[in-house]
């Protein structure tokens, strides 16, 4: 029971800390901010995390583990093209409805802010993004094998282009604070990048 309570407290700290760091960035978030948001004493934070950097590393891993789009990509009971189109839609819905066109991907935001100055954070973000890319590659491979997409390029190249285009659309969305870049991405992802079959 003790270990369950401890895990629940850690998850609470991660939840509130991710929300705060997602909104304010790594440098704009202090340990004091995190413990205040989580409603815990500062000592409790250091029971679970050695430092703010250690928290950020754990936060990125927690973020990707909770990503339902990754689980959707890996769901073999759904046709591959449907997995891909549903993932695109889920990403857009989250960015528009939950994040109100003001926040991008938590992991990508952190990497953009910290990659030049903190190699540990850069490496962890690269690691978790690689997991997502592998799932995308597998799904694209499955779609090609049943002629659901006409693009015959290497699945790794298609997946890389999708992810680069998606993060570019997110950046445009944040700058403009409107959803139009995301829907433009969705249209060209299906028509030009994936070349989805009717």
C-alpha positions as CSV (number, residue, x, y, z in Angstrom):
1,X,0.0,0.0,0.0
2,X,2.9,2.3,0.8
3,X,4.4,1.9,-2.6
4,X,1.1,2.5,-4.3
5,X,0.6,5.8,-2.4
6,X,4.2,6.8,-3.3
7,X,3.6,6.1,-7.0
8,X,0.4,8.0,-6.9
9,X,2.1,11.0,-5.4
10,X,4.9,10.8,-8.0
11,X,2.3,10.7,-10.8
12,X,0.6,13.8,-9.2
13,X,3.8,15.7,-9.2
14,X,4.5,14.7,-12.8
15,X,1.0,15.6,-14.0
16,X,1.0,19.1,-12.5
17,X,4.7,19.7,-13.4
18,X,4.1,18.7,-17.0
19,X,1.1,21.0,-17.3
20,X,3.2,23.8,-15.9
21,X,6.4,23.2,-17.9
22,X,4.3,22.7,-21.1
23,X,2.8,26.1,-20.6
24,X,5.8,28.0,-19.2
25,X,8.8,26.1,-20.6
26,X,11.7,24.6,-18.7
27,X,13.4,27.9,-17.8
28,X,10.1,29.5,-16.9
29,X,9.2,26.7,-14.4
30,X,10.9,26.4,-11.0
31,X,10.8,23.5,-8.5
32,X,8.8,25.9,-6.3
33,X,6.3,26.4,-9.0
34,X,5.9,22.6,-9.5
35,X,5.4,21.8,-5.8
36,X,2.9,24.7,-5.4
37,X,0.9,23.4,-8.4
38,X,1.0,19.9,-7.0
39,X,0.1,21.0,-3.5
40,X,3.1,19.2,-1.8
41,X,6.0,20.3,0.3
42,X,9.3,20.9,-1.5
43,X,10.9,18.0,0.3
44,X,8.5,15.6,-1.3
45,X,9.7,16.7,-4.7
46,X,13.3,15.8,-3.9
47,X,12.2,12.4,-2.6
48,X,11.2,11.4,-6.2
49,X,13.4,13.6,-8.3
50,X,17.1,14.6,-7.8
51,X,16.7,17.9,-9.6
52,X,14.5,19.9,-12.0
53,X,16.5,18.3,-14.9
54,X,15.8,14.8,-13.5
55,X,12.1,15.8,-13.3
56,X,12.1,16.9,-16.9
57,X,13.7,13.7,-18.1
58,X,11.0,11.7,-16.3
59,X,8.3,14.0,-17.5
60,X,9.2,13.4,-21.2
61,X,9.1,9.6,-20.7
62,X,5.8,9.9,-18.8
63,X,4.3,12.1,-21.6
64,X,5.1,9.6,-24.3
65,X,3.8,6.6,-22.3
66,X,0.5,8.4,-21.9
67,X,0.2,9.3,-25.6
68,X,-2.9,7.5,-26.9
69,X,-1.9,8.3,-30.5
70,X,1.1,6.0,-30.1
71,X,-1.1,3.2,-28.8
72,X,-3.5,3.8,-31.8
73,X,-0.6,3.5,-34.3
74,X,0.3,0.2,-32.8
75,X,-3.3,-1.2,-32.8
76,X,-3.3,-4.0,-35.3
77,X,-7.0,-4.5,-35.2
78,X,-7.5,-1.2,-37.1
79,X,-6.7,-0.9,-40.8
80,X,-3.4,0.9,-41.2
81,X,-4.7,3.9,-43.2
82,X,-7.4,4.4,-40.6
83,X,-4.8,4.3,-37.9
84,X,-2.8,7.0,-39.7
85,X,-5.8,9.3,-40.4
86,X,-7.2,8.9,-36.9
87,X,-3.8,9.8,-35.4
88,X,-3.6,13.0,-37.5
89,X,-7.1,13.9,-36.4
90,X,-6.5,13.2,-32.7
91,X,-3.3,15.3,-32.8
92,X,-5.2,18.2,-34.3
93,X,-8.2,17.9,-31.9
94,X,-5.8,17.9,-28.9
95,X,-3.9,20.9,-30.2
96,X,-7.1,22.9,-31.0
97,X,-9.5,21.8,-28.2
98,X,-7.2,21.1,-25.2
99,X,-4.3,23.4,-26.0
100,X,-6.3,26.1,-27.7
101,X,-3.8,26.6,-30.5
102,X,-1.2,28.0,-28.0
103,X,0.9,25.0,-27.1
104,X,2.7,22.4,-29.2
105,X,4.1,19.0,-28.4
106,X,5.5,19.0,-24.9
107,X,8.6,16.9,-25.8
108,X,9.3,19.0,-29.0
109,X,8.8,22.2,-27.1
110,X,11.3,21.1,-24.5
111,X,13.8,20.0,-27.1
112,X,13.5,23.3,-29.0
113,X,14.2,25.2,-25.8
114,X,16.9,23.0,-24.3
115,X,18.8,21.1,-27.0
116,X,21.5,23.7,-27.3
117,X,22.3,23.7,-23.6
118,X,21.3,20.4,-22.2
119,X,22.3,17.2,-24.0
120,X,20.6,14.9,-21.5
121,X,17.2,16.4,-22.3
122,X,18.0,16.4,-26.0
123,X,18.9,12.7,-25.9
124,X,15.8,11.7,-24.0
125,X,13.5,13.6,-26.3
126,X,15.2,12.0,-29.3
127,X,14.7,8.6,-27.7
128,X,11.0,9.0,-27.1
129,X,10.5,10.5,-30.5
130,X,12.3,7.6,-32.1
131,X,9.7,5.2,-30.5
132,X,6.9,7.2,-32.1
133,X,8.7,7.2,-35.4
134,X,9.1,3.4,-35.3
135,X,5.4,3.0,-34.7
136,X,4.7,5.4,-37.6
137,X,7.1,3.5,-39.9
138,X,5.5,0.1,-39.1
139,X,2.0,1.5,-39.8
140,X,3.1,3.1,-43.1
141,X,4.7,-0.2,-44.1
142,X,1.4,-2.0,-43.3
143,X,-0.5,0.5,-45.4
144,X,1.8,0.1,-48.3
145,X,1.6,-3.7,-48.2
146,X,-2.2,-3.5,-48.8
147,X,-2.0,-0.6,-51.3
148,X,-3.8,1.8,-49.0
149,X,-1.2,4.5,-49.8
150,X,0.3,5.1,-53.2
151,X,3.5,6.6,-52.0
152,X,6.2,4.0,-52.7
153,X,9.1,5.8,-51.0
154,X,10.8,4.2,-48.0
155,X,8.5,4.2,-45.0
156,X,11.2,5.8,-42.9
157,X,11.3,8.7,-45.3
158,X,7.5,9.1,-45.4
159,X,7.4,9.0,-41.5
160,X,10.2,11.5,-41.2
161,X,8.4,13.9,-43.6
162,X,5.1,13.5,-41.8
163,X,6.7,14.3,-38.4
164,X,8.7,17.3,-39.7
165,X,5.7,18.7,-41.4
166,X,3.6,18.2,-38.3
167,X,6.1,20.0,-36.0
168,X,6.3,22.8,-38.6
169,X,2.5,23.1,-38.6
170,X,2.5,23.2,-34.8
171,X,5.0,26.0,-34.7
172,X,2.9,28.0,-37.2
173,X,-0.1,27.3,-35.2
174,X,1.5,28.7,-32.0
175,X,2.7,31.8,-33.8
176,X,-0.6,32.5,-35.5
177,X,-2.7,31.1,-32.6
178,X,-5.1,29.6,-34.9
179,X,-5.9,26.1,-36.3
180,X,-5.5,26.8,-40.1
181,X,-1.9,25.5,-40.3
182,X,-2.9,22.2,-38.8
183,X,-5.8,21.6,-41.2
184,X,-3.5,22.6,-44.1
185,X,-1.0,20.0,-42.8
186,X,-3.7,17.4,-42.6
187,X,-4.8,17.9,-46.2
188,X,-1.3,17.7,-47.6
189,X,-0.3,14.9,-45.3
190,X,-3.0,12.7,-46.8
191,X,-2.8,14.0,-50.4
192,X,0.9,14.7,-51.0
193,X,2.9,12.8,-48.4
194,X,0.9,9.7,-47.8
195,X,-1.0,9.7,-51.2
196,X,-3.8,7.8,-49.5
197,X,-5.9,5.6,-51.7
198,X,-9.7,6.2,-51.9
